[in-house]
Amino acid sequence: MSDHLKGLLSLHAGLLLFGGTALFSQTIALNALDMTTWRCLVAAVLLLGWLKIRNQPVVFTNHRYWLGMFGLSVLMGLHWITYFHAMQVAGVAVGMLSLFTFPVITVLLEPLFDKTRLRLGDLGAALLVILGVVLMTPALDSENPISVGIFWGVVSAFLFTLRNLIQKRYFSHYSPLLTMGWQTLFVMLMLLPFTSEAVAELGYEQWLQILLLGTVFTAAPHTLLANSLRYLKAASISLISCLQPVYGVVLAFLLLGDQPALMTLLGGTLILAAAIKETLKKRC
């Protein structure tokens, strides 16, 4: 199996799970900060525990990587909080779609990291994605929760882009289990002092959802995404990742009964077209 195919398989498997992550913003009775904290605790225990059981390295040998990992953790934690907040304020569709301004941000920023020229093909695909997002998003209104949700979604997209580019440049040679394990642990430790007591009121089913969110829908997809960064360009990953809201809309329809509007379907078609274009374009 070629490295390119390995990267694509990891990426698409992770995107399917990422699509399901958004559903928990509507089903778990916690605010965005609390939800991020407890999902990270579960994910950190799983990832670092698995490395320890398999006698694989669980620490970085150079102190500079610890500083870098802390910086990545700050970006990741803020990304998760703003992402879940956007969905809780404006709904799953708006939150997910506004996040997907990050392909354009990536296409514009990656050449600065790699010291390469901006590819017109990437820019064209990114513009197609933006058009899809515009079609799927209602008109903006400064007094409307949707506007607030879109704002936080775009902030989340910027944070996510920086995290991906920095991880690809400085941490791609490390195991994705190791990097994600420490990121989730640092995020949990940073946010724990600010959590509320609402978690004490959760029942068995809610805790089961947190467990699923932290394992199947956090540790697994982020590890798969980190693994794909070892084989594919960040710009390609970002554009292919536009399948995530499509997966999310389908899952929301099947599990929550959310009926997508016509404009959502039209916008999703454009997003899917851009993602397929990048999937079929062999590059590494």
Secondary structure, DSSP 4 states (H G I P E B T S, - for coil): --HHHHHHHHHHHHHHHHHHHTTHHHHS-S-HHHHHHHHHHHHHHHHHHHHHHTT---S-SSHHHHHHHHHHHHHHHHHHHHHHHHHHHH-HHHHHHHHTTHHHHHHHHHHHHHT-PPPHHHHHHHHHHHHHHHHHSPPP-TTSHHHHHHHHHHHHHHHHHHHHHHHHHHHTTS-HHHHHHHHHHHHHHHHGGG--GGGGG--HHHHHHHHHHHIIIIIHHHHHHHHHTTTS-HHHHHHHTTHHHHHHHHHHHHHH-----HHHHHHHHHHHHHHHHHHHS---
